[in-house]
Amino acid sequence: KMRLSSAFPLLLATTLLNDAAAFSASSRSGSITRSPSFVTSSSSSSSLKSTKVAETSKMMQEMRDQISENEDANLIMQALRGQGLNDDDSAMQGLEMRLVEVDEESNLPYEYNPAALKEFFSKRPGTVLTRIAQVAGVGGTLALNALFDQLFNRLENNPDLEVQRAAELRDTVTSLGPFFIKLGQALSIRPDILSPRSMVELQKLCDKVPSYDSKVAFATIEKELGKPVSELFSEITPEPIAAASLGQVYKATLAATG
């Protein structure tokens, strides 16, 4: 459901106050050499700055108190600070990506070239139809649920259902692979499009994506670097410690430097 949060003015004011406080603090901490004739005026200026900083700090605290009382504003702040990251290590457990296998010897273009991609897939209508079926099959249920939610106004005053729909959206885009995951990641920082709860849920796409087989990862490393993994690293975790849309992370120690 597309909407602009009513908490935005409050968040904007808080951001401006944070900037003002940072500017005042940097001005106060700046080192300036003054001649004796300006000691009195400098002292008065410092006192005035201290007063302004105190007033700004008080206003910021009042804003924070208001945000803590406003559930939507509080959730937006959590989302913008990335507090949905690493929130649930099992968020994507058991979820499998639905992808279409393409033969490595088929010369699939790896650079964005619309003409080359069009020519490549025009010769493979079966691959295109398979992908369309995957998108329709995985996303169809989500689309129907969203339609009925809108028609019967089921999301109104129902935060649990809203979180459930956001989780379903997250699982759907994850199942459809890297391109859709990137779209979900982009939406996770758009409070002008999604609700705060949906933003927090979609942020799990940034580091809770299902990983692919480590054998494939290690083979890619060896192919790119021209050496066996055992020669490149003295230690490396057998499974990734995190995975996102286009890659996954292993903790390792370089054999050459330690």
N, C-alpha and C positions, 0 to 999 in steps of 0.2 A: 504494500500500500504506500503510494507516494504521498509524502507530506513534509512540510517544513515545520520543524519543532518550534513550539511556542517558547522554548527555553533559550532560543538563540540570542535574543537581546541581552539576557542575563549573562550568558557565556561571553558575548562580545565585550560587555562592560568589564567583566572579570579579567579578560585578556588585556584590555587597555590599561587597567589598573596594575596588572603585573608588569607590563612594559614600563609604566610610569615609575613604579617602585624600583625596577632595575636601573632605569636612567638616573633616578635620584641617588641611588646607592653608589653608582659609578661616579657620579659627579662629586659626591661627598668624599669618596675614597681617593679622588685624583690628587696628585702631588703638584702643588702650585707654589712657586717661590714668590714671596711678596716683600716689598720694601717696608721698613718700620712705619712709614707714614700711613700705611693702609691697614695697620693691625686692627684698629677699632672697627672699621667698616667690614673687614674680612670676618672678624668675630661675629658681628651682627648678621652677616650673610650666612655664616655657618649655622647660627642659631635658627635663622629663618628656614634653612634647608632641613634641619633636624625636625622642626615643627611640621613641615610639609610631609616629610617621610612618615612621621608618626600618624598624621591624619590619613595619609594614603594607606598605611598598614591597617589602620582601623577600618577604613572603607573596604579593603580587601577581605578582612575577616568577616565583615557583615555580609559581603557577597558570598563568601564560602559557606556561611551559615545558611543563607537562602538557597544555595545550590544543594546543600545536604538535605534540605527539606523538600526540594523539588525532585521527584524521582526521575523524570525524564532528563533533566539537566545533569543529575548525578550520573546517570547511565551514559550520557553523551561524553562526559568528562572521562569516565572509565574507558570508553571505546577509543577516544582520541589519544589517551595515554597508553593504549595497547594493553590494558589489563586483561583482555580476553586471551592474550598469548599465553601459552603454556598453562592454560587453565584446566585442561583435562587431557591427560596423557592417553586416555582410551577413547577420545572423541571420534576417531576414525577407525577404531578397531573392527576388523571383520568386513570393512568396506572395500570393494574391488572396483578398479577403474575399468570402464567398458571402452576399449579401443579397437581400432581396425588394424590388423597386421598388414604391413607392406614389406615386400621382399627387399632386402638391402641392395640387391643387384638390379633393382628396377630403375635406378637413377632418379629417385625422388628428389626434387629441388629442395635444398635446405636453406636457401636464401629467398627472401620474399620477392617473388617475381610473378605477378598475376597471370601474365601470358603463358609462362612456363608451367605454372600450376594448373591452369585451365587445360592446356594441352595434355598434361600428365593424366589428370582425372577424367578427361573426356574419353580416354581409351580404356577406362576402368569403371564402367557404370555400376558394376556389382559392388565395388567398394563404396561408391557414393550412396547407393541405396541402402547398404548395410549401415552406414553411418546415420543416415536419415532415420532409419528404423530404431537405432539406438537412442537417438535424441528424443524421438517421439515416445518411445516406450518408457524411458526413464523420466522424462519431464511431463508426460501426459497426466499422471496422477496429481502432480504438484499443481499443474495449471488448472485442473478441474477443482481441486480443493480451494485454490485462490479465487476462482470464479464464484463458487458457492459461498465462500466467506464474504465476498463483496456483496452478493445478492441478498444474503440473509443477515448481513451485518454481524457476523459471529465473532469478529475480533474486538468489537466494542466492549471495553471494560473486562477483557478476558486476557490478561497478560500471559497466563500459562499456555493458552492456545497460540498466542503470538510467538512465544519462544519455540513451541513445537513446530510451527510453520517455518521459522527461521532455520531450525535444525534440519528440517526436510529440504529446504533450499540448499543448505550447506552440503548435505549428503548428495543431492542431485548434481550440483556443479562438480563435486569431487568425482563422482562416478563417470562424468563425461570427459574428464581429462584436463590437461594443462591449460588449454585455451579458455575453458569455462571457469577453471580455478582462478585464472588471472582476472576474469570479470568479477568473480566473487570477492577477490582481494581488493579490487578497486572500489566495489560497493561498500566494503567494510569501513571505509573512512568518509562516507557520504551521508551525513545526517540530513541533508536536504532531500534525499531519496528514500532512505530507510529509517525505520524507527530506531531508537537507542538500543532496545533489546536485540533487534536483528543485527545491528552493527557489532555488538559484543559477540554474538554467536558466530558471525561470519569471520571474525578475526582469527578463529581457530584454523582457518584455511592458510594462515601464514606459516604455520609450523606443525600442523597436525594432519598432513596429507599422507595417505598410504604410501609406503616405500615400495620400490621395485626390488627384484632379486639382487642380492649383493654380488652374485657371480657376474651379472651384467655390469654392475658398477665397477668391479675390479678389472673386468676385461676391457672396459672403456679406458680406465686409468692406464693400463698396460699398453693399450693401442696408442693413446695420446702421448705418453711419456717414453715409450720404447723400452721399458724395463719391467720385470716382474714386480708385483706389489711387495714381495718379501725383500727385494733389494732396495726398493725406494723407502720403505718404512720399517723401523725396528719393531714398532708396535702399531696395531690398527684394530679398532673395534670390529668384530665380525658382522655386526648389524649397525645400521645408521642410528645416530642419536636424535636426528630430526630430519624431516622431509618436507619439502614445499612443492611448488608447482613444476619447476623445471630441474630440480636437483635434490640431492640429499647429502647429509653431513655425517662424516665419520671423524672420530677422535683418533689422531695418529701422531707418531713421533718420527721425524725424518731420520733416516739412517745416517745420512751424511753429516748432520749437525747436531742431532739429538734434541 
